[in-house]
Amino acid sequence: MYCPYCTHKETRVVETRENDSLEITRRRRECLKCEKRFTTYEYIETALKVIKRDGRKEDFDREKVKQGVLKACEKRSITNDAITNLLNRVEARLRRRTSVEVPSAVVGTIVLNELKKVDEVAYLRYASVYREFDTAQSFQKEVKLLLQHKR
């Protein structure tokens, strides 16, 4: 493991934590040269495939999902830890499915459900892109559903 600060090759693990589902290991590391600390995450790698709307299949890309979530969370007071936890929950739910092939619509729905728990505005932003809102009425309908769900 290279130090992200000085690129020295030797680091030591200071602390290790498993997440609740035991699918992700968080490690605090310290560089043996510059003594700065940083965090790494270990994920179980499986061959999840996403089936796109046009039928193409591509590897699940956590980073792609993260970029969409970050865009939705832009200028909101959502911590990086909250976003990482959301991504962990999304990925864990996908991995618990019986099939390693998952439609992109399912990925989007899982992300929406998790975003709804974190921030309503981010949820609406993501929904507007994911569900391709093309009118104010479609946006208004989604807000109405969100408000009904809160009751």
C-alpha positions in Angstrom: 0.0 0.0 0.0 1.5 3.3 -1.1 1.1 6.4 1.1 -1.1 8.9 -0.7 1.0 11.8 0.7 4.6 10.8 0.1 4.1 7.6 -2.0 6.3 5.6 0.4 5.7 1.9 0.0 5.5 0.9 3.7 2.6 1.6 5.9 1.2 0.0 9.0 -2.4 -0.7 10.0 -3.4 1.3 13.0 -7.1 0.2 13.3 -9.4 -2.2 11.5 -13.2 -2.1 11.5 -15.7 -4.3 9.7 -19.1 -2.7 8.7 -22.3 -4.2 10.0 -22.8 -6.6 7.1 -19.1 -7.7 7.2 -18.8 -6.9 3.5 -16.4 -4.0 3.8 -13.3 -3.6 5.9 -12.1 -0.1 6.9 -8.5 0.3 7.8 -6.7 3.3 9.3 -3.1 3.2 8.1 0.0 5.2 9.0 2.9 5.9 6.7 6.2 4.7 8.2 8.0 7.5 6.5 5.9 10.7 6.8 3.7 9.3 9.7 0.5 10.7 8.1 -2.6 8.7 8.5 -5.2 7.7 5.8 -8.1 5.3 5.4 -8.5 2.5 3.0 -11.5 0.3 2.3 -11.6 -3.4 1.3 -14.6 -4.6 -0.7 -15.5 -8.1 -1.7 -15.2 -8.2 -5.5 -17.8 -10.1 -7.4 -18.7 -9.9 -11.0 -21.9 -7.9 -10.7 -23.2 -7.0 -14.2 -25.6 -4.1 -14.9 -28.1 -4.7 -17.7 -28.6 -1.3 -19.4 -31.9 -0.2 -20.9 -30.8 -1.1 -24.4 -29.9 -4.6 -23.3 -26.1 -4.1 -23.1 -24.3 -5.5 -20.1 -21.5 -3.8 -18.3 -19.6 -4.3 -15.0 -21.1 -2.7 -12.0 -19.1 0.5 -11.4 -19.3 1.8 -7.8 -17.5 5.0 -8.9 -20.2 5.7 -11.6 -22.9 5.4 -8.9 -20.9 7.6 -6.6 -20.6 10.3 -9.2 -24.3 10.4 -9.7 -24.9 10.6 -6.0 -22.3 13.3 -5.5 -24.0 15.3 -8.2 -27.3 15.0 -6.5 -25.8 15.9 -3.2 -23.9 19.0 -4.5 -24.2 22.0 -2.2 -26.1 20.0 0.4 -24.8 19.4 3.9 -24.1 15.7 3.5 -20.9 14.3 4.8 -18.5 12.1 2.8 -19.1 9.4 5.4 -22.9 9.6 4.8 -22.3 9.2 1.1 -19.8 6.3 1.6 -22.4 4.6 3.9 -25.1 5.1 1.3 -22.9 3.5 -1.4 -22.1 0.6 0.9 -25.8 0.0 1.5 -26.5 0.1 -2.2 -23.7 -2.3 -3.1 -24.6 -4.6 -0.2 -28.2 -4.8 -1.4 -27.1 -5.5 -5.0 -24.8 -8.3 -3.8 -27.5 -10.0 -1.8 -29.6 -10.5 -4.9 -29.9 -14.0 -6.2 -28.6 -13.0 -9.7 -25.2 -11.4 -10.4 -27.0 -9.6 -13.3 -29.1 -6.6 -12.3 -31.1 -4.2 -14.4 -30.0 -0.6 -14.3 -33.6 0.3 -13.2 -33.1 -1.8 -10.1 -29.8 0.0 -9.3 -31.5 3.4 -9.7 -34.4 2.4 -7.5 -32.1 1.2 -4.8 -30.1 4.4 -4.9 -33.3 6.5 -4.8 -34.5 4.6 -1.8 -31.2 5.1 0.0 -31.0 8.8 -0.9 -34.6 9.4 0.4 -33.3 8.4 3.8 -30.4 10.8 3.6 -31.7 14.0 2.0 -35.0 14.8 0.3 -33.5 17.5 -2.0 -30.7 15.1 -3.2 -33.4 12.4 -3.7 -35.4 14.8 -5.9 -32.3 15.8 -7.9 -31.4 12.2 -8.5 -35.0 11.3 -9.4 -35.2 14.1 -11.9 -32.3 12.7 -13.9 -33.0 9.0 -13.3 -36.7 9.2 -14.1 -36.0 11.7 -16.9 -38.4 14.4 -15.7 -39.3 16.5 -18.7 -42.1 18.7 -17.3 -42.7 20.6 -14.1 -45.7 18.4 -13.6 -43.6 15.2 -13.4 -41.4 17.0 -10.9 -44.4 18.1 -8.9 -45.9 14.6 -8.9 -42.7 13.3 -7.4 -42.7 15.9 -4.7 -46.3 15.0 -3.9 -45.4 11.3 -3.6 -42.5 12.2 -1.3 -44.7 14.3 0.9 -47.3 11.5 1.1 -44.6 9.0 2.0 -43.5 11.2 4.9 -46.9 11.1 6.6 
